[in-house]
Amino acid sequence: MIAVLRNPVYARLFGAQVIALLGTGLLTVALGLLAFDIAGGDAGVVLGVAMTLKMVAYVAIGPVITALLARMPRQPVLVAADLTRACVAAALPFVTEAWQIYLLIIVLQSASATFTPTFQAVIPSVLRDERQYTRALSLSRLAYDLESLASPILAAALLTLVSCHDLFVGTAVAFLISVRLVLSSRLPVGAAPPSGLADRLTRGLRTFLASRELRGLMGLNLAVACAVAMVVVNSVVLVQGELGRSQVDVALLLGAFGAGSMVVALRIPGMLENLSDRTVMLAGGAALPVLLATMGGVIGWLGGLLQWLALLIGWALLGAAASAVLTPSARLLRRNSSEESRPAVFAAQFSLSHACYLVSYPVAGTLGAVLGLSTVAMVLAGLGLVGTVIAGGMWRPVTSTDVTRMHRGSAVGDSTP
């Protein structure tokens, strides 16, 4: 897998991704501390609004910016997005009111919603060999999982030496390093997109609706969002509220999810040499609601040490199943797009996948508080099952005729199996 880093352009881009992810992780920790400084006991409300604005930026604002900038070379777009994020991070220490946080978060996350799909759309042009590209996807998944583990540890270590405001400085520096790495990379020139803004704005969504494979991916996005929402929103409630364990155990439970994800990400390249994307991804999608329902039973019927051990195992399995869906998903986007349409298709996936979190996060949080964690796990399992059933119905096995049609479609910027 590491052999893919022998490609100098990809190696620099991967370095930019890792550095930017670490900066984002530091920002997440620092933002929570800043919210507490400003709002005290209402910090949770401030963060909740900020997270909602983040998803709104991802779903509504990002695709519009991507369409507006589609005719620009990709390198300046990536650099501008990183510079914007660096400026926002540098401005956050001077914030004194909650509304200022909200404004800066909208700008920051709009820049992230521009950077991430543009970055992801560049990689298939850099790594044209499918085996290399698959290994790059595994590395990317590992980077996300390692960031979720390393950033809180790094932030905790830095906070013993500096204030939370200094973490924002570290974030800004990370984004500037990312800029330097992107500037040092010679990116391939993409094909010119359509001249009409309306065409560019809807191209990605139209590609999703025209492809059975991508419509299936939309269902799997919902299944993953339900599992991730349960993990992200309710882990701390389970560990500290239900079991009365420490903050360290919260980190351990979240780490179990990340560890399961990393194990599967490492195995994906070998698995996809013998199994189809459909088989691997639908297996992961089917496992998610089953595991959520099982965890609902664990929460409702077990207690003490036995529940804790079961949660660790369950969270690790949820991470593994989610990774089985997420890691290969970009192969579908690559297969169903041309050089000209690829940025729009990746932007559509970024937007559509995060739209699922606008459903799953409120369900996990609000219903969890009202109905209890065991019940909300069952509700999320039901929603995830709906997504997986939709995926299985939409995404039929690909035949030789479908492959021929996909290749013909790619030549003209449309692929409909």
C-alpha positions in Angstrom: 0.0 0.0 0.0 2.8 2.4 0.9 4.2 1.9 -2.7 1.6 4.3 -4.0 3.5 7.1 -2.3 6.3 6.6 -4.8 4.2 8.8 -7.1 5.7 12.2 -6.1 2.5 14.2 -6.9 0.3 11.9 -4.9 2.8 11.8 -2.1 2.6 15.6 -1.8 -1.2 15.7 -2.0 -1.5 12.9 0.6 0.8 14.9 2.9 -1.4 18.0 2.4 -4.4 15.9 3.3 -2.8 14.5 6.5 -1.6 17.9 7.6 -5.0 19.6 6.9 -6.8 16.8 8.8 -4.6 17.3 11.9 -5.3 21.0 11.7 -9.0 20.3 11.5 -8.7 18.0 14.5 -7.0 20.7 16.6 -9.6 23.2 15.5 -12.4 20.9 16.7 -10.9 20.6 20.2 -10.1 24.4 20.4 -13.6 25.3 19.2 -15.2 23.4 22.0 -13.0 25.1 24.6 -13.7 28.5 23.0 -17.5 27.9 23.1 -17.2 27.1 26.8 -15.2 30.3 27.4 -17.9 32.4 25.6 -21.1 30.6 26.6 -20.3 28.6 29.8 -23.0 26.1 30.5 -24.6 26.9 27.1 -21.6 25.7 25.2 -23.4 22.7 24.0 -26.0 24.9 22.3 -23.3 26.9 20.6 -21.6 23.8 19.3 -24.9 22.2 18.3 -25.7 25.3 16.1 -22.1 25.3 14.8 -22.4 21.6 13.7 -25.7 22.3 12.1 -24.2 25.2 10.1 -21.3 23.0 9.2 -23.7 20.5 7.6 -25.7 23.3 5.9 -22.5 24.6 4.4 -21.6 21.1 3.2 -25.0 20.4 1.7 -26.1 23.7 0.3 -23.2 26.1 0.0 -20.3 23.9 -1.1 -21.9 22.6 -4.3 -22.7 26.2 -5.4 -19.1 27.3 -4.9 -17.8 24.2 -6.7 -20.0 25.0 -9.7 -19.0 28.7 -9.7 -15.3 27.8 -9.6 -15.5 24.7 -11.9 -13.8 26.5 -14.9 -10.8 27.5 -12.8 -7.7 25.3 -12.6 -7.9 23.0 -9.6 -4.6 24.0 -8.0 -5.7 27.7 -7.4 -9.0 26.4 -6.0 -7.3 24.1 -3.5 -4.9 26.9 -2.5 -7.7 29.5 -2.1 -9.7 27.1 0.1 -6.8 26.3 2.3 -5.9 30.0 2.7 -9.5 30.8 3.6 -9.4 28.1 6.3 -6.1 29.4 7.6 -7.5 33.0 7.9 -10.6 31.8 9.7 -8.5 29.8 12.1 -6.3 32.8 12.8 -9.4 35.0 13.4 -11.2 32.6 15.9 -9.0 33.5 18.9 -10.4 37.1 18.7 -14.0 36.0 18.8 -16.1 37.3 21.8 -19.7 36.5 20.8 -21.4 33.3 19.7 -22.7 34.9 16.4 -19.1 35.5 15.4 -18.4 31.8 15.8 -21.4 31.0 13.6 -20.3 33.4 10.9 -16.7 32.1 10.8 -17.9 28.5 10.8 -20.0 29.1 7.7 -17.0 30.5 5.9 -14.6 27.8 7.2 -16.9 24.9 6.3 -17.8 26.4 2.9 -14.1 26.4 2.2 -13.8 22.8 3.4 -16.7 21.8 1.2 -14.8 23.3 -1.7 -11.4 21.8 -0.9 -12.4 18.2 -0.1 -14.4 17.2 -3.2 -12.0 19.1 -5.5 -9.1 17.3 -3.8 -10.8 13.9 -4.1 -11.6 14.5 -7.8 -7.9 15.2 -8.6 -6.6 11.9 -7.3 -8.1 9.7 -10.0 -6.3 11.9 -12.6 -3.0 11.5 -10.7 -3.4 7.7 -10.2 -4.9 6.3 -13.3 -4.2 2.7 -12.5 -7.1 1.2 -10.6 -5.0 -0.9 -8.2 -3.0 2.2 -7.2 -6.1 4.2 -6.8 -7.7 1.6 -4.5 -4.6 1.6 -2.3 -4.7 5.4 -2.2 -8.4 5.2 -1.0 -7.2 2.8 1.8 -4.5 5.3 2.8 -7.0 8.1 2.8 -9.4 6.1 5.1 -6.5 5.4 7.4 -5.6 9.1 7.5 -9.2 10.0 8.6 -9.2 7.3 11.3 -5.7 8.1 12.6 -6.6 11.8 12.7 -9.7 11.0 14.9 -7.3 9.2 17.3 -4.2 11.4 17.1 -5.7 14.9 17.1 -7.3 14.8 20.6 -4.0 13.3 22.0 -2.0 16.0 20.3 -4.4 18.7 21.4 -4.2 17.4 25.0 -0.4 17.4 24.9 -0.3 21.0 23.5 -2.7 22.3 26.1 -0.3 21.4 28.8 2.1 24.0 27.2 -0.2 26.6 25.5 -3.7 28.0 25.8 -6.7 26.9 23.7 -6.2 30.1 21.6 -2.8 28.9 20.5 -4.4 25.7 19.1 -6.0 27.9 16.5 -2.6 29.2 15.5 -1.5 25.6 15.1 -4.5 25.0 12.9 -3.7 28.0 10.7 -0.1 26.8 10.4 -1.3 23.3 9.3 -3.4 24.8 6.6 -0.5 26.9 5.4 1.7 23.8 5.2 -1.0 22.2 3.2 -0.9 25.2 0.8 2.8 24.8 0.4 2.5 21.1 -0.5 -0.3 21.7 -3.0 1.7 24.5 -4.7 4.7 22.1 -5.0 2.5 19.5 -6.9 2.1 19.6 -10.6 -1.5 18.7 -11.0 -3.0 17.4 -14.2 -5.1 19.8 -16.2 -8.8 18.8 -16.0 -11.2 18.9 -19.0 -13.2 22.1 -19.3 -16.7 21.8 -17.8 -19.9 23.1 -19.4 -20.1 26.8 -19.7 -23.6 27.1 -18.3 -23.8 27.6 -14.5 -27.1 25.7 -14.2 -25.6 22.7 -16.1 -22.5 22.7 -13.8 -24.6 23.1 -10.7 -26.8 20.1 -11.5 -24.4 17.8 -13.3 -23.3 15.8 -10.3 -26.9 15.2 -9.1 -28.0 14.3 -12.6 -25.2 11.8 -12.8 -26.3 10.2 -9.5 -29.9 10.0 -10.5 -29.0 8.5 -13.9 -26.8 5.7 -12.4 -28.2 2.7 -10.6 -24.8 2.2 -8.9 -24.7 5.8 -7.5 -28.4 5.6 -6.5 -27.4 2.6 -4.5 -24.5 4.6 -2.9 -27.1 7.2 -1.8 -28.9 4.4 0.2 -25.6 3.2 1.7 -24.8 6.8 2.7 -27.9 6.8 4.9 -26.9 3.5 6.6 -23.4 4.8 7.4 -24.8 8.1 8.7 -27.1 6.3 11.1 -24.2 4.3 12.6 -21.8 7.2 12.8 -24.4 9.4 14.4 -25.0 6.8 17.2 -21.2 6.6 17.8 -20.5 10.3 17.7 -23.5 11.6 19.5 -24.1 9.0 22.1 -20.7 7.5 23.0 -20.1 10.0 25.8 -23.7 9.5 27.1 -23.2 5.8 27.2 -19.8 5.8 28.9 -20.3 8.6 31.4 -24.0 8.7 31.8 -25.1 5.1 31.6 -21.9 3.3 32.9 -20.4 6.1 35.0 -17.0 5.5 33.5 -14.2 8.1 32.9 -13.5 10.5 30.0 -10.6 8.2 29.1 -13.1 5.4 28.4 -15.0 7.7 26.1 -11.8 8.0 24.0 -11.3 4.3 24.2 -14.8 3.6 22.9 -14.3 6.1 20.0 -10.9 4.5 19.4 -12.5 1.1 19.1 -14.7 2.4 16.2 -11.6 3.9 14.6 -9.6 0.7 15.1 -12.3 -1.4 13.4 -12.4 1.0 10.5 -8.6 0.9 10.1 -8.4 -2.9 10.0 -10.9 -3.1 7.2 -9.3 -0.2 5.3 -6.0 -2.1 5.3 -7.7 -5.2 3.9 -9.8 -3.5 1.3 -7.3 -3.6 -1.6 -6.8 -7.3 -1.3 -10.6 -7.9 -0.8 -11.4 -6.0 -4.0 -9.1 -8.1 -6.0 -11.4 -11.1 -5.4 -14.8 -9.5 -4.7 -16.8 -6.8 -6.4 -17.4 -3.3 -5.0 -21.1 -4.2 -4.8 -20.5 -7.3 -2.7 -18.1 -5.6 -0.2 -20.2 -2.4 0.2 -23.6 -4.1 0.4 -22.2 -6.5 3.0 -21.0 -3.6 5.1 -24.3 -1.8 4.6 -26.3 -4.8 5.7 -24.1 -5.3 8.7 -24.6 -1.8 10.0 -28.4 -2.0 11.0 -27.9 -5.5 12.4 -25.1 -4.2 14.6 -27.1 -1.1 15.6 -30.0 -3.3 16.6 -27.7 -5.6 18.5 -26.2 -2.7 20.4 -29.7 -1.5 21.2 -30.2 -4.9 22.9 -26.9 -4.7 24.7 -27.7 -1.2 26.0 -31.2 -2.3 27.1 -30.4 -5.6 28.7 -26.8 -5.7 29.8 -25.0 -3.6 32.4 -21.6 -3.1 34.1 -18.4 -4.7 32.8 -20.3 -7.0 30.4 -22.0 -4.1 28.7 -18.7 -2.2 28.5 -16.9 -5.1 26.8 -19.9 -5.6 24.4 -19.9 -2.0 23.5 -16.1 -2.0 22.7 -16.6 -5.0 20.4 -19.8 -3.6 18.8 -18.2 -0.2 18.2 -15.2 -1.9 16.5 -17.5 -3.9 14.3 -19.5 -0.8 13.4 -16.3 0.9 12.4 -15.3 -2.1 10.3 -18.7 -2.2 8.5 -18.7 1.6 7.9 -15.2 1.3 6.4 -16.4 -1.4 4.1 -18.8 1.1 2.6 -16.8 4.3 2.7 -13.4 3.1 1.5 -14.4 1.8 -1.9 -17.1 4.4 -2.5 -14.8 6.7 -4.6 -14.2 3.9 -7.0 -17.9 4.1 -8.0 -17.6 7.9 -8.4 -14.6 7.5 -10.6 -16.2 4.8 -12.7 -19.3 6.8 -13.3 -17.6 10.1 -14.3 -15.4 11.5 -16.9 -12.5 14.0 -16.5 -15.0 16.8 -17.3 -17.8 15.7 -14.9 -15.7 14.3 -12.1 -15.4 17.4 -9.8 -19.2 17.8 -10.0 -19.8 14.1 -9.2 -17.5 14.1 -6.2 -19.1 17.4 -5.0 -22.5 15.7 -5.3 -21.4 12.8 -3.2 -19.9 15.1 -0.6 -23.2 17.0 -0.4 -25.6 14.1 -0.5 -23.7 12.0 2.1 -23.6 14.9 4.5 -27.3 15.5 3.9 -27.9 12.2 5.6 -26.3 13.5 8.8 -28.8 16.3 8.9 -31.3 13.5 9.5 -29.3 11.1 11.6 -27.7 13.6 14.1 -30.9 15.1 15.3 -32.5 11.6 15.6 -29.5 10.3 17.6 -29.4 13.3 19.9 -33.0 14.4 20.4 -34.7 11.0 20.4 -31.9 9.6 22.5 -32.7 12.1 25.2 -36.4 11.5 25.0 -36.8 7.8 24.3 -33.5 6.4 25.7 -30.4 5.1 24.0 -31.6 1.5 23.5 -34.7 2.7 21.6 -32.8 5.3 19.5 -30.3 2.6 18.5 -33.3 0.6 17.2 -34.7 3.6 15.4 -31.4 4.3 13.7 -31.1 0.6 12.8 -34.5 0.9 11.1 -33.4 4.0 9.1 -30.2 2.2 8.2 -32.1 -0.8 7.1 -34.2 1.4 4.8 -31.0 2.8 3.2 -29.5 -0.7 2.7 -32.7 -2.1 1.2 -32.8 0.9 -1.2 -29.2 0.3 -2.1 -29.7 -3.4 -2.8 -32.7 -2.7 -4.9 -31.1 0.1 -6.9 -27.7 -1.4 -7.4 -28.1 -4.6 -9.4 -25.0 -6.7 -10.4 -23.2 -5.2 -13.4 -23.4 -7.2 -16.6 -21.0 -7.1 -19.6 -23.6 -5.0 -21.4 -23.6 -2.5 -18.5 -19.8 -2.2 -18.6 -19.9 -1.4 -22.3 -22.5 1.3 -21.7 -20.5 2.8 -18.9 -17.4 3.1 -21.0 -19.4 4.7 -23.8 -21.0 7.0 -21.3 -17.7 8.0 -19.8 -16.5 9.1 -23.2 -19.2 11.8 -23.3 -19.4 12.6 -19.6 -22.3 10.4 -18.7 -22.4 6.8 -17.5 -25.7 5.0 -16.8 -25.4 1.3 -16.1 
